[in-house]
Amino acid sequence: MLDAARLRADFPLLERQEHGRRLVYLDNAATTQKPDAVLHAIADYYRTTNANVHRGAYSLAIRATEAYEAARAKLAGFVNAWTPEGVVFTRGTTEAINLVAGSYGRAHVGRGDTIVVTAMDHHSNLVPWQILCQEKGATLRMVEITEDGRIDLSDFGTALEGRPKIVAFPYVSNALGTVNPAAQLTRLAHAVGAVVVVDGAQATPHLKVDVRALDCDFYALSGHKMLAPMGSGALIAKPELLEAMPPYHGGGEMISRVFDDHSTYNKIPHKFEAGTPNVEGAVGLAAAIDYLGAIGLERVAEHEQALAQAAIDQLTQIDGVTVYGPRGHRAGVVSFTYGDIHPHDIATILDQDGVCIRAGHHCTQPLMRRLNVPATARASFYIYNDLDDVAALAGSLVKAGALFGYVPA
Amino acid sequence: MDTSPPEPRLSALYQELILDHYRRPRNKGTLDGATHSVSLNNPLCGDEIDLQLQVEGGAIKAVRFVGRGCSISQASASMMTQLLKEKAVPQALALAERMSAMMQGDETAAGDKSLGDLRALAGVSKFPIRIKCALLPWNALTDAFKGQW
């Protein structure tokens, strides 16, 4: 396992106390904390390099542009993107998927066509496709999940028989922690001619991602879930697809020549980056990639899996606790319920011990309906968590049980 | 594992009476002959309530609810239905205002006997994020009579 205590020293927020207790931050699937390296990179950018990118002819603006483009190249290397031009900076995963739906989708999906999603997709990889299908008169087909929270491969195969135009799925489920066989799903979808969109929000921070090995067509990620600032993220795409796609947002930067009544557009990726981009986000993301790279994503994955396993072992020992999701092939996300204690009540009680977990539907309402629960409590781990945090979670949960009469106080 | 007694603020929040209403909700179910029906949910946390009222001659003759959610929202709904029976609508709406005041930390409201069992929810005011849970059924009530009284 990683030396979490040493890493924690890099994260100023984690030194804080909540309600007089050590902060035990277990909501990393929602967003991670930021290390000094990222905070300093952002501050340094504004102190030494800030100017608008791709516009100025002066040295400062050239350095700002270089910093922005260097971040793009670094991210391209981090996920083994096809080319840096195939990396479009976005506000995050949600915007990246909306870009695909709004540009590729609107150009290629028509009446009677089918788009396939899964019952474990985050709303951000569902609602954009619902909107597109409603606009185009297309059909949305939701692939079922198995009882232990994996994509039902047999239903996936049946869905592909409808020859969908687009197949979208999450690499890692934000609510269950399931690591889906993304390369296999992509191969199956390509065999029927579909274009594959992978929601990588929960995978990129936690395991070694290689988009070329996956061979998907579009891959969306968020920076803020991997130590970088909020509002940073990207769409990684096969460049030839981006070349052929119409623009998404109109404005400055994305144009080549503008006439009174029409325009020609800039080359990729700039065609999809209208307006002044989030340069501090890109610079912060580059610093986060350096930080994670120094640790190694394989070790990050191992560390989280060990914590998740410890959490599952300890929580399932508490009478009345149900843990959702598969036992194998999972990331550091542990979703659970405890008897009839509503997850919000659990979260409130744990908060008094400084333990931060998420309670709710996790933006996966179709999944919650299939699990037959209105909500779950969710603990999600990252590099700075350790076994003490798991023990704090379990201990605090016993207190919740005492308040609700499950165990003697 | 740490099994020391829960902090006092928590025991103030999760009183026996609240858990009793949560586990044995009063007036739960659908109402035949309802004159007013409102469905409300809290998209942030997923709490849901369907509130049905039967109003005759300006008074609430019967009230029932169906809901899903945390102990605070469900106990508040259960307690509210107990209180509303035979109340004139303006009286019911006045209670909604008292409830809202109690959630804002108004201590005179918290001591107001007219709120009945609901006074057990006074501790919620110390947990700002949970106030919306306690007020969900009351917001359904005020929605039911919006523009009519």
Interface residues (C-beta under 8 A of the other chain):
Chain A: H19 D340 I341 H342 P343 H344 D345 T348 I349 Q352 A359 G360 H361 Q365 M368 P374 A375 A391 A394 G395 S396 V398 K399 A402 L403 F404 G405 V407 A409
Chain B: M1 D2 T3 S4 P5 P6 E7 R9 L10 S11 L13 Y14 L19 Y22 R23 L44 C45 G46 D47 E48 R68 G69 C70 S71 I72 F127 I129 R130 C133
